[in-house]
Amino acid sequence: MKTAIRAAPLALLIVLLGFPQLSETIYAPALTEIAQAYHVSAGQAQLTMSVYFLAFAFGVVCWGRLADLYGRRPALLAALACYGAGAVLAVMSRDFTALLLARLLLAFGASAGSVVVQTMLRDRYQGPALLTVFATVSAVLSLSPALGPPLGALLVAGFGHQGVFAALCGLAALLLLLSWKLAGETRPADLPPPAALGAVAARMARDPRVLATVWLVAGFNLLLFGFYTLAPFTLQLLGMPAWLFGLSGLLVAAGGLFGGAVNRRLAARGGAERLPRLALMAAGAAALVQLLSGWPGLRPAAAVGVLLLSQLAISAAFGCAIPPLLAGALRDYRQVQGTAGALLGLMYYLLIAGGLGLLGAAYQPYVLYQPMAMALLCAAMWPAARRLNR
């Protein structure tokens, strides 16, 4: 297959894949200050996280479909411009409604970093090579939790929540410039026009492998982003300073790097298909250990240690599971990569948004709330892991 324009460098594609996660993890340390600055409750502040994923879900459909119809490069550039508009609105927002609108625009634009860039990778790589690339990407992306929370905490400490919003503006401008200069078109020139959106959706809705993948990808993301949503408040309940949450990103990154290393090793040996189920078992065990953080009489420092070390294991499970899940999900949809990727993203991001919304709506200011939520989530994912292995 021929491509119309030189493809973007792999390093740029990895950065574009990682920037939605970096954007969110920079934002998380500002949640407690946002609640104070906009005079809203902790649950309402957490709503800005779930709204983000809701808009993200619909964004992947828009940009994924446009990537099939008009090309990967135009879709990517338009999405980054949308992200930049959201960042500017966030800086200018003076009430909570305007902030929610800014978050919608940020998420809608950032979603192209997932669907369009994944489509570019699927254009360029197939089979074991694609799995190896996703494993490498997963390991590198694990650095964003290491960078995001500490950077966000520093920005909040120095400039308040507005410092975080200004950083997002700078990130948008940089990525738009780099993509304009370096991102080429990867859509094969000889592909036929994409099938109708409804036809692809109906096919995917009947595909047991796709449905199981959606449930597992959403679940593992909730295990990760549930931590970013709840941990600032859980650590506050334990009497810990805000900067500790920033440093916790280092543990999350270490777990993700380990998971990515396991992925690359097993991908080379052809054994990565077993990883999602094994990763879920490990995450479930870690979530049960995490329940000990709420043990009566346990000292706060010990409770924090249990909470963070168990999250290290959960992050490693995330790093192990996501690459084989994403690499194998659309192997039967080569002719409609952008559209199928968009619908796949819509399904699991809607579940992520709903899950984060439920976590926020049901939130109770107890130390045990977070570990109980993680344990219940692992239990809910188990039937999908069994179906995937059949």
C-alpha positions in Angstrom: 0.0 0.0 0.0 1.2 3.5 -0.8 0.9 6.5 1.5 0.5 10.0 0.2 2.9 11.8 2.5 5.9 10.9 4.6 4.8 9.5 7.9 5.5 11.4 11.2 8.5 10.3 13.2 7.7 7.6 15.8 8.9 9.9 18.6 6.3 12.5 17.7 3.5 9.9 17.5 4.5 8.7 21.0 4.4 12.3 22.3 1.0 12.8 20.7 -0.3 9.6 22.2 0.9 10.6 25.6 -0.2 14.2 25.8 -3.9 13.5 26.7 -2.7 11.5 29.7 -0.1 14.1 30.6 -2.7 16.8 30.3 -5.0 15.0 32.8 -2.3 14.1 35.3 -1.0 17.8 35.3 -4.6 18.8 36.1 -5.3 16.3 38.9 -3.2 18.1 41.6 -5.3 21.3 41.0 -8.6 19.5 42.0 -8.6 20.5 45.6 -7.8 24.2 44.8 -10.3 24.3 42.0 -13.0 23.2 44.5 -12.0 26.1 46.7 -11.5 28.7 43.9 -14.8 28.0 42.2 -16.7 27.4 45.5 -17.8 23.8 44.6 -17.7 20.5 46.5 -15.1 17.8 46.1 -17.7 15.8 44.1 -18.3 18.7 41.8 -14.6 19.2 41.3 -14.2 15.5 40.4 -17.0 16.1 37.9 -14.5 18.0 35.7 -12.7 14.6 35.3 -15.7 12.6 34.3 -16.9 15.4 31.9 -13.5 15.3 30.3 -13.8 11.6 29.4 -17.4 12.1 28.2 -16.3 14.7 25.7 -13.2 12.5 24.9 -15.5 9.6 24.0 -17.4 11.7 21.4 -14.2 13.3 20.2 -12.7 10.0 19.1 -15.8 9.3 16.9 -15.5 12.7 15.3 -11.7 12.6 14.6 -11.6 8.9 13.8 -14.3 9.3 11.2 -12.6 12.4 9.7 -9.3 10.6 9.6 -10.9 7.9 7.4 -12.8 10.5 5.2 -10.2 13.2 4.8 -6.9 11.9 6.1 -5.0 11.5 9.3 -3.1 14.7 9.1 -6.0 17.2 8.7 -8.0 15.5 11.5 -5.0 15.7 13.8 -4.3 19.4 13.1 -8.0 20.4 13.6 -8.1 18.5 16.8 -5.0 20.2 18.2 -6.5 23.6 17.3 -9.7 22.6 19.3 -7.5 21.6 22.3 -5.8 25.0 22.2 -9.1 26.8 22.2 -10.1 24.8 25.3 -6.9 25.7 27.1 -7.4 29.4 26.4 -11.0 29.3 27.6 -9.8 27.5 30.8 -7.4 30.4 31.5 -10.2 32.9 31.0 -12.9 31.1 32.9 -14.2 32.8 36.0 -17.1 30.5 36.9 -17.5 26.7 37.1 -19.8 26.5 34.1 -17.1 28.1 31.9 -14.5 25.7 33.3 -16.7 22.8 32.4 -17.1 24.1 28.8 -13.3 24.5 28.6 -12.8 20.9 29.8 -15.2 19.7 27.1 -13.2 21.5 24.4 -9.9 20.3 25.9 -11.1 16.7 25.9 -12.7 16.8 22.5 -9.4 18.0 21.0 -7.1 15.8 23.0 -9.1 12.7 21.9 -7.3 12.8 18.5 -4.1 11.9 20.4 -5.6 8.6 21.0 -7.7 7.6 18.0 -5.9 9.4 15.1 -2.4 8.5 16.3 -3.3 4.9 17.0 -4.7 4.7 13.5 -1.4 6.1 12.2 0.5 3.4 14.0 -1.9 0.7 12.7 -1.3 2.1 9.2 2.4 1.6 9.6 2.7 -1.6 11.5 0.9 -5.0 11.6 1.0 -8.2 13.6 3.9 -8.7 16.0 5.5 -5.4 15.0 2.4 -3.5 16.0 2.3 -5.3 19.4 6.0 -4.4 19.9 5.3 -0.8 19.1 2.3 -0.6 21.5 4.5 -2.2 24.2 7.2 0.4 23.6 4.7 3.2 23.6 3.1 1.9 26.8 6.5 1.9 28.6 7.3 5.4 27.4 3.9 6.7 28.3 4.4 5.5 31.8 6.6 8.5 32.2 3.6 10.9 32.0 2.3 9.9 35.4 5.9 10.6 36.7 5.9 14.1 35.1 2.3 15.1 35.4 1.5 15.1 39.1 4.8 16.6 40.2 4.7 19.3 37.5 1.0 20.0 38.3 1.8 20.2 42.0 4.7 22.7 41.3 2.4 24.8 39.1 -0.3 24.9 41.7 2.1 25.7 44.5 3.7 28.6 42.5 0.8 29.9 40.4 -2.4 28.2 41.6 -4.8 26.4 39.3 -4.2 29.1 36.7 -0.6 28.0 36.3 -1.9 24.6 35.2 -4.2 26.1 32.7 -1.4 28.3 31.3 0.8 25.2 30.9 -1.9 23.5 28.9 -1.9 26.5 26.5 1.8 26.2 26.0 1.5 22.4 25.4 -1.2 23.0 22.8 0.9 25.6 20.9 4.0 23.3 20.9 2.1 20.2 19.7 0.3 22.1 17.0 3.6 23.5 15.7 5.4 20.2 15.7 2.5 18.4 14.1 2.3 21.1 11.3 6.0 20.7 10.6 6.4 16.9 11.0 3.2 15.0 10.9 2.6 13.4 7.5 -0.3 11.4 6.0 -0.3 7.7 6.6 -3.7 6.7 5.2 -3.0 4.3 2.3 -3.8 6.0 -1.0 -5.4 2.8 -2.4 -7.9 2.2 0.4 -11.5 2.2 -0.8 -14.0 4.7 0.7 -14.8 3.7 4.3 -18.0 1.8 5.1 -20.9 3.6 6.6 -20.5 4.3 10.3 -23.7 2.4 11.2 -22.6 -0.7 9.4 -19.2 -0.7 11.2 -20.9 -0.1 14.5 -23.4 -2.9 14.0 -20.5 -5.3 13.2 -18.5 -4.3 16.2 -21.6 -4.5 18.5 -21.9 -8.2 17.6 -18.2 -9.0 18.0 -17.5 -10.7 21.4 -13.8 -9.9 21.3 -14.4 -6.2 20.7 -17.0 -6.1 23.6 -14.7 -7.9 26.0 -11.8 -5.6 25.0 -13.9 -2.5 25.6 -14.8 -3.6 29.1 -11.3 -4.4 30.0 -9.7 -1.3 28.5 -12.2 0.8 30.4 -11.7 -1.1 33.6 -7.9 -0.8 33.6 -8.2 2.9 32.8 -10.6 3.4 35.7 -8.1 1.7 38.0 -5.5 4.2 36.9 -7.6 7.4 36.6 -9.7 6.5 39.6 -6.4 6.9 41.6 -5.8 10.4 40.1 -9.4 11.3 40.9 -9.6 10.0 44.5 -6.1 10.0 45.8 -5.8 13.8 46.4 -8.8 13.6 48.7 -7.8 10.2 50.3 -4.3 11.6 51.1 -5.9 14.7 52.5 -8.0 12.6 54.8 -4.9 10.9 56.0 -3.4 14.3 56.9 -0.7 14.2 54.1 0.6 17.3 52.3 -0.5 18.0 48.7 3.0 17.5 47.3 2.9 13.9 48.3 0.3 13.2 45.6 2.7 14.8 43.1 5.5 12.4 44.1 3.1 9.4 43.9 3.3 9.8 40.1 6.8 8.4 40.3 5.5 5.1 41.7 2.7 4.9 39.1 5.3 5.5 36.4 7.6 2.8 37.8 4.7 0.3 37.7 3.9 1.3 34.1 7.5 1.0 33.0 7.7 -2.5 34.5 4.5 -3.5 32.7 5.8 -2.2 29.4 9.1 -4.1 29.9 7.2 -7.4 30.5 5.1 -6.6 27.4 8.2 -6.2 25.2 9.7 -9.4 26.4 6.6 -11.5 25.9 5.9 -9.8 22.5 9.2 -11.0 21.3 8.4 -14.6 22.4 4.8 -14.5 21.2 3.2 -14.9 24.6 1.6 -11.5 25.2 -2.0 -12.8 24.6 -2.1 -14.2 28.2 -1.2 -10.9 29.8 -4.6 -9.2 30.2 -6.0 -12.0 32.4 -2.8 -12.3 34.4 -2.7 -8.6 34.8 -6.2 -8.5 36.1 -5.4 -11.2 38.7 -2.5 -9.1 39.9 -4.5 -5.9 40.0 -7.3 -7.7 42.0 -4.8 -9.0 44.5 -3.3 -5.5 44.9 -6.7 -4.0 45.4 -7.4 -6.4 48.2 -4.1 -5.4 49.8 -5.1 -1.8 49.4 -8.1 -2.4 51.7 -5.6 -2.6 54.6 -5.0 1.1 54.3 -8.3 1.6 56.0 -7.5 -0.8 58.8 -8.6 0.7 62.2 -5.7 1.8 64.3 -3.2 1.8 61.4 -1.0 4.9 61.5 -1.5 7.4 58.7 2.1 6.9 57.4 1.6 3.2 57.2 -1.8 3.6 55.5 -0.2 5.8 52.9 2.5 3.3 52.3 0.0 0.5 51.7 -2.1 2.7 49.5 0.8 3.8 47.2 2.6 0.5 47.0 -0.5 -1.4 46.1 -1.2 1.3 43.4 2.3 0.5 42.1 1.2 -3.0 41.4 -2.1 -1.9 39.9 -0.1 0.5 37.6 2.1 -2.4 36.5 -1.0 -4.4 35.7 -2.2 -1.5 33.6 1.1 -1.4 31.7 0.9 -5.2 31.1 -2.7 -5.3 29.9 -3.3 -2.3 27.7 -0.8 -2.9 24.8 -2.0 -6.4 23.9 -5.7 -5.4 24.3 -5.3 -2.4 21.9 -3.0 -4.1 19.5 -5.4 -7.1 18.9 -8.7 -5.3 19.2 -9.1 -4.3 15.5 -7.2 -7.0 13.7 -10.3 -7.8 11.6 -11.1 -4.1 10.7 -8.1 -3.2 8.5 -10.3 -1.5 5.8 -11.9 0.9 8.4 -9.1 1.5 10.9 -10.1 5.1 11.7 -13.8 4.4 12.0 -13.4 1.2 14.0 -10.8 2.9 16.2 -13.2 5.7 16.8 -16.1 3.4 17.7 -13.8 1.4 20.0 -12.7 4.5 21.7 -16.3 5.8 22.0 -17.4 2.6 23.8 -14.6 2.5 26.3 -14.4 6.2 27.0 -18.1 6.3 27.6 -17.6 3.6 30.2 -14.6 5.5 31.7 -16.7 8.7 31.9 -19.6 6.9 33.5 -17.3 5.1 35.9 -15.5 8.3 37.0 -18.9 10.1 37.3 -20.2 7.3 39.5 -17.0 7.5 41.7 -17.6 11.2 42.1 -21.3 11.0 42.7 -21.0 8.2 45.3 -17.9 9.7 46.9 -17.8 9.5 50.7 -15.0 11.1 52.7 -13.6 7.9 54.1 -10.2 6.4 53.6 -11.7 3.0 52.7 -13.8 4.5 49.8 -10.9 4.4 47.3 -9.7 0.8 47.9 -13.2 -0.5 48.0 -13.9 1.1 44.7 -10.8 -0.5 43.2 -11.6 -4.0 44.5 -15.2 -3.9 43.2 -13.9 -2.7 39.8 -11.5 -5.6 39.5 -14.3 -8.1 40.3 -16.6 -6.5 37.6 -13.8 -6.9 35.0 -13.3 -10.7 35.5 -16.1 -12.0 33.2 -14.7 -10.0 30.3 -11.2 -11.4 30.9 -12.6 -15.0 30.8 -14.5 -14.3 27.6 -11.4 -12.8 25.9 -9.4 -16.0 26.5 -12.0 -18.3 25.0 
